[in-house]
Amino acid sequence: MATTSSSQASRQDPTFRNYDSASAQRYLKHRPGYPDKLIDLVISHHTSSGGDLNLVLDVGCGPGTATRLLAPHFQHAIGADPGQSMIEAARTVASSTKSGEPITYEVSSAESLSDLSALKKFSTDGSSSVDLVTAATAAHWFDMPRFWGEAAKILKPGGSVIVWCFAGYNIDPNTTPNGNKLREFFKKMEEEILAPYELPGNRIVREMYINLGMPWECIDRLGANDQSLKRLLDEFDEKEFVRLEFNKEGNLAPGESFFTGTMRTDFNQAKALMGTASPVTRWREANREKVESGEVEDVMDTFVRRAKEIMEEVPEGKGRDWIDSGSALVVLVVKKRK
């Protein structure tokens, strides 16, 4: 069995995988989807490097947010997530693949993909049957050496692993009144209020996956007893690796929009959206009694109150009840050798 370092093991998400049904439904309702522009980018990088469009496996799929957008490009689609409630939520939304069949959802961790029973539907032996493995704002919770090993087992030669994440909630300074000051306030709030409730995975997101752990990097960290895993990781070609970054740290040139699109949300929507972030969830769990007693203000109520105050410092912000926002984005493309 492969060795798992303590730093890798500590990435495991204790929040989303333990959601109850109500929490999973809130996540499904309030988390935004992914723009067609991003999905087209993923498909383009996969097919332009020789990838086929028969079977896609979306790992850490949550309630199927990205899976449903990828599925129409493929004949078959599987969504896998370790959270039972997340999978149940995904199954409540009607969706289908290019062939017209429904998406198959299954409870599974990223570290045991080769055991997916759904793979047997699309391959005689359940191995080397997947064209594309994706992970949408999820890979930072994976034990990456084991994930890469499992991906190598199930991918066809020449198949792709494409992972991406939205790196933070960023204010659009071009269209939001007093936007630069509001950006600084939110950055301070993240660093001083929410950072103590971050896990290593959250920090990897904020750093735009720079320390996520590529297969060739993981090989160097494995021990002498991990030779079989090293051989699997060596099936990925470093020379074909592609890293794409957009709007790093939320930066926009004058007149520029976020690659992911600028999202206009009123304060109730913004509060609900940011409330799905795991550090916010953990802050609320730790401070529930203080909030209920009135000793402290809910962290999202603080954000809304101060955001309104900051915008109303300038004339065009008076009475405004919405924010224009977006996210930095990083996309990583990894190819299995042919």
NORFEN-V314103 format. One record per residue. N is the residue number from 1. PHI is phi as a letter, one per 30 degrees, with the letter a starting at -180 (* if undefined). Layout:
BEGIN
n:N phi:PHI
n:N phi:PHI
END
This chain:
BEGIN
n:1 phi:*
n:2 phi:d
n:3 phi:d
n:4 phi:c
n:5 phi:d
n:6 phi:d
n:7 phi:d
n:8 phi:d
n:9 phi:d
n:10 phi:d
n:11 phi:d
n:12 phi:e
n:13 phi:d
n:14 phi:c
n:15 phi:c
n:16 phi:d
n:17 phi:d
n:18 phi:c
n:19 phi:e
n:20 phi:d
n:21 phi:d
n:22 phi:d
n:23 phi:d
n:24 phi:d
n:25 phi:d
n:26 phi:d
n:27 phi:d
n:28 phi:e
n:29 phi:d
n:30 phi:c
n:31 phi:d
n:32 phi:d
n:33 phi:d
n:34 phi:c
n:35 phi:d
n:36 phi:e
n:37 phi:e
n:38 phi:d
n:39 phi:d
n:40 phi:d
n:41 phi:d
n:42 phi:d
n:43 phi:d
n:44 phi:d
n:45 phi:d
n:46 phi:d
n:47 phi:d
n:48 phi:d
n:49 phi:c
n:50 phi:j
n:51 phi:d
n:52 phi:c
n:53 phi:b
n:54 phi:c
n:55 phi:b
n:56 phi:c
n:57 phi:b
n:58 phi:c
n:59 phi:c
n:60 phi:i
n:61 phi:d
n:62 phi:h
n:63 phi:d
n:64 phi:i
n:65 phi:e
n:66 phi:d
n:67 phi:e
n:68 phi:d
n:69 phi:d
n:70 phi:d
n:71 phi:e
n:72 phi:d
n:73 phi:d
n:74 phi:b
n:75 phi:d
n:76 phi:b
n:77 phi:b
n:78 phi:b
n:79 phi:c
n:80 phi:b
n:81 phi:a
n:82 phi:d
n:83 phi:c
n:84 phi:e
n:85 phi:d
n:86 phi:d
n:87 phi:d
n:88 phi:d
n:89 phi:d
n:90 phi:d
n:91 phi:d
n:92 phi:d
n:93 phi:c
n:94 phi:d
n:95 phi:a
n:96 phi:a
n:97 phi:c
n:98 phi:d
n:99 phi:d
n:100 phi:j
n:101 phi:d
n:102 phi:d
n:103 phi:d
n:104 phi:c
n:105 phi:c
n:106 phi:b
n:107 phi:d
n:108 phi:a
n:109 phi:d
n:110 phi:d
n:111 phi:c
n:112 phi:b
n:113 phi:d
n:114 phi:d
n:115 phi:c
n:116 phi:d
n:117 phi:d
n:118 phi:d
n:119 phi:d
n:120 phi:d
n:121 phi:d
n:122 phi:c
n:123 phi:a
n:124 phi:d
n:125 phi:c
n:126 phi:i
n:127 phi:b
n:128 phi:h
n:129 phi:c
n:130 phi:c
n:131 phi:d
n:132 phi:b
n:133 phi:c
n:134 phi:b
n:135 phi:b
n:136 phi:c
n:137 phi:h
n:138 phi:b
n:139 phi:d
n:140 phi:d
n:141 phi:c
n:142 phi:d
n:143 phi:d
n:144 phi:d
n:145 phi:e
n:146 phi:d
n:147 phi:d
n:148 phi:d
n:149 phi:d
n:150 phi:d
n:151 phi:d
n:152 phi:d
n:153 phi:d
n:154 phi:c
n:155 phi:d
n:156 phi:d
n:157 phi:e
n:158 phi:i
n:159 phi:d
n:160 phi:b
n:161 phi:c
n:162 phi:b
n:163 phi:c
n:164 phi:b
n:165 phi:a
n:166 phi:d
n:167 phi:c
n:168 phi:j
n:169 phi:c
n:170 phi:b
n:171 phi:d
n:172 phi:d
n:173 phi:d
n:174 phi:d
n:175 phi:b
n:176 phi:c
n:177 phi:e
n:178 phi:h
n:179 phi:d
n:180 phi:d
n:181 phi:d
n:182 phi:d
n:183 phi:d
n:184 phi:d
n:185 phi:d
n:186 phi:d
n:187 phi:d
n:188 phi:d
n:189 phi:d
n:190 phi:d
n:191 phi:d
n:192 phi:c
n:193 phi:c
n:194 phi:c
n:195 phi:e
n:196 phi:d
n:197 phi:c
n:198 phi:d
n:199 phi:c
n:200 phi:e
n:201 phi:d
n:202 phi:d
n:203 phi:d
n:204 phi:d
n:205 phi:d
n:206 phi:d
n:207 phi:d
n:208 phi:h
n:209 phi:i
n:210 phi:d
n:211 phi:c
n:212 phi:d
n:213 phi:j
n:214 phi:d
n:215 phi:e
n:216 phi:d
n:217 phi:d
n:218 phi:d
n:219 phi:e
n:220 phi:d
n:221 phi:c
n:222 phi:d
n:223 phi:d
n:224 phi:d
n:225 phi:d
n:226 phi:c
n:227 phi:d
n:228 phi:d
n:229 phi:d
n:230 phi:e
n:231 phi:d
n:232 phi:d
n:233 phi:d
n:234 phi:d
n:235 phi:d
n:236 phi:c
n:237 phi:c
n:238 phi:d
n:239 phi:d
n:240 phi:c
n:241 phi:d
n:242 phi:b
n:243 phi:c
n:244 phi:b
n:245 phi:b
n:246 phi:b
n:247 phi:h
n:248 phi:e
n:249 phi:h
n:250 phi:i
n:251 phi:d
n:252 phi:b
n:253 phi:d
n:254 phi:e
n:255 phi:i
n:256 phi:d
n:257 phi:c
n:258 phi:d
n:259 phi:e
n:260 phi:d
n:261 phi:j
n:262 phi:d
n:263 phi:c
n:264 phi:c
n:265 phi:b
n:266 phi:d
n:267 phi:d
n:268 phi:d
n:269 phi:d
n:270 phi:d
n:271 phi:d
n:272 phi:d
n:273 phi:d
n:274 phi:d
n:275 phi:d
n:276 phi:d
n:277 phi:d
n:278 phi:d
n:279 phi:d
n:280 phi:d
n:281 phi:e
n:282 phi:d
n:283 phi:e
n:284 phi:d
n:285 phi:d
n:286 phi:d
n:287 phi:c
n:288 phi:e
n:289 phi:d
n:290 phi:d
n:291 phi:d
n:292 phi:d
n:293 phi:d
n:294 phi:i
n:295 phi:d
n:296 phi:b
n:297 phi:c
n:298 phi:e
n:299 phi:e
n:300 phi:d
n:301 phi:d
n:302 phi:d
n:303 phi:d
n:304 phi:d
n:305 phi:d
n:306 phi:d
n:307 phi:d
n:308 phi:d
n:309 phi:d
n:310 phi:d
n:311 phi:d
n:312 phi:d
n:313 phi:d
n:314 phi:c
n:315 phi:e
n:316 phi:d
n:317 phi:c
n:318 phi:d
n:319 phi:i
n:320 phi:d
n:321 phi:b
n:322 phi:b
n:323 phi:b
n:324 phi:c
n:325 phi:b
n:326 phi:a
n:327 phi:b
n:328 phi:d
n:329 phi:b
n:330 phi:b
n:331 phi:b
n:332 phi:c
n:333 phi:c
n:334 phi:b
n:335 phi:c
n:336 phi:d
n:337 phi:e
n:338 phi:d
END
